[in-house]
Amino acid sequence: MLRRLLIAFGLIEIITPEPIIRLCERIGLRNPAATQRRPLALTGARVEGLLFVWLLVRGREGSTLVTAGLGLAGLALVLVPRPIIRLSQHLVYVNTDDLELRPWVEPAARLLGVLYLTVTLLSRSTDTETTTDQTHDESDQSSSRLRLRSS
């Protein structure tokens, strides 16, 4: 269920990142109307959504670098959110000095880190399920071949 919700969130973020960014600005800034976004801000949100969907659908198969990167970002957000908040503001906004953060931005950033870590863990469980399913399929095929030989 959680996997499906996160995939849906990722798809929404890919298709229409603007409402999600505006919501985050209203939650995290005292003066959201003062923001001056960089041109690539929407692209960054879309990439984040794409990573979520890709990892949750495909699993870590062939994407250990992406999984590790998202996991490290999540860990950094959980442990030391302030520098990551500053960095992300500089990447997204032209006028970072004009923005006034609300006091709950750090806890919200930690929650985002937990979300990133959750996606990486769920992508790992996809691999486990795939491997288990393949093992069952292979053992079923082996049993069928064994029965055919014995007949």
C-alpha positions in Angstrom: 0.0 0.0 0.0 2.8 2.5 1.0 4.7 1.6 -2.2 1.6 2.5 -4.3 1.1 5.8 -2.5 4.7 6.7 -3.1 4.5 5.7 -6.7 1.4 7.9 -7.1 3.2 10.8 -5.4 6.2 10.4 -7.7 3.9 10.3 -10.8 2.1 13.5 -9.6 5.5 15.1 -9.0 6.6 14.2 -12.5 3.4 15.4 -14.2 2.6 18.6 -12.2 5.5 19.6 -9.8 4.3 23.2 -9.5 1.5 22.5 -6.9 3.8 20.4 -4.8 6.5 23.0 -4.8 3.9 25.7 -3.9 2.6 23.6 -1.0 6.1 23.1 0.3 6.8 26.8 0.0 3.6 27.6 2.0 4.5 25.1 4.6 8.2 26.1 5.0 8.4 29.8 4.3 6.9 32.8 6.1 7.0 34.7 2.8 6.3 32.2 0.0 5.2 35.0 -2.3 8.8 36.4 -2.3 10.3 33.3 -3.9 12.2 33.6 -7.2 12.7 30.1 -8.5 15.5 29.2 -10.8 14.5 27.8 -14.2 15.5 24.2 -13.3 13.5 24.0 -10.1 10.6 22.2 -11.7 13.0 19.9 -13.5 14.6 19.0 -10.1 11.2 18.1 -8.7 10.4 16.0 -11.7 13.7 14.2 -11.4 12.9 13.4 -7.7 9.6 12.0 -8.7 11.2 10.0 -11.5 13.7 8.5 -9.1 10.9 7.5 -6.7 8.9 5.8 -9.4 11.9 4.1 -11.0 13.2 2.7 -7.7 9.8 1.6 -6.4 8.8 -0.1 -9.7 12.1 -1.5 -10.8 13.8 -2.0 -7.5 17.5 -1.7 -7.1 18.2 -3.9 -10.1 20.8 -1.9 -12.1 20.4 1.2 -10.0 22.6 0.8 -6.9 24.2 4.1 -7.5 20.9 5.9 -7.6 19.7 4.0 -4.5 22.9 4.8 -2.6 22.6 8.5 -3.6 19.0 8.7 -2.4 19.9 6.8 0.7 22.8 9.1 1.5 20.7 12.2 0.9 18.0 10.8 3.2 20.6 10.0 5.9 22.1 13.5 5.6 18.6 15.1 5.9 17.8 13.1 9.0 21.2 13.7 10.7 22.2 17.3 9.6 19.3 19.0 7.9 20.4 22.6 8.1 23.3 22.4 5.5 21.1 20.4 3.1 18.3 23.0 3.5 20.7 25.8 2.7 22.2 23.9 -0.3 18.7 23.1 -1.7 17.6 26.7 -1.3 20.6 27.9 -3.3 19.9 25.3 -6.0 16.2 26.2 -6.2 15.9 30.0 -5.5 17.7 33.0 -6.8 16.9 35.1 -3.7 17.7 32.9 -0.7 18.7 35.8 1.5 15.1 37.2 1.2 13.4 33.9 2.3 12.2 33.5 5.9 12.1 29.9 7.1 9.5 28.7 9.5 10.7 27.0 12.7 9.4 23.6 11.6 11.5 23.4 8.4 14.2 21.3 10.0 11.8 18.7 11.3 10.1 18.7 7.9 13.5 18.1 6.2 14.1 15.2 8.6 10.8 13.7 7.5 11.8 14.1 3.9 15.0 12.3 4.8 12.9 9.5 6.3 10.8 9.4 3.1 14.0 9.0 1.0 15.2 6.2 3.3 11.8 4.6 3.0 11.9 4.6 -0.8 15.4 3.0 -0.7 14.2 0.3 1.7 11.1 -0.4 -0.3 13.2 -0.6 -3.5 15.3 -3.2 -1.7 12.2 -5.2 -0.8 11.2 -5.2 -4.5 14.5 -6.9 -5.3 13.8 -9.5 -2.6 10.3 -10.2 -3.9 11.7 -10.5 -7.5 14.5 -12.8 -6.5 12.1 -15.0 -4.4 9.6 -15.1 -7.3 12.4 -16.1 -9.7 13.7 -18.8 -7.3 10.2 -20.2 -7.1 9.8 -20.2 -10.9 13.1 -21.8 -11.4 12.4 -24.5 -8.9 8.9 -25.1 -10.5 10.6 -25.5 -13.9 13.2 -27.9 -12.4 10.5 -30.0 -10.8 8.6 -30.1 -14.2 11.8 -31.2 -16.0 12.5 -33.9 -13.3 8.9 -35.2 -13.7 9.2 -35.3 -17.5 12.5 -37.3 -17.3 11.1 -39.8 -14.8 8.1 -40.5 -17.0 
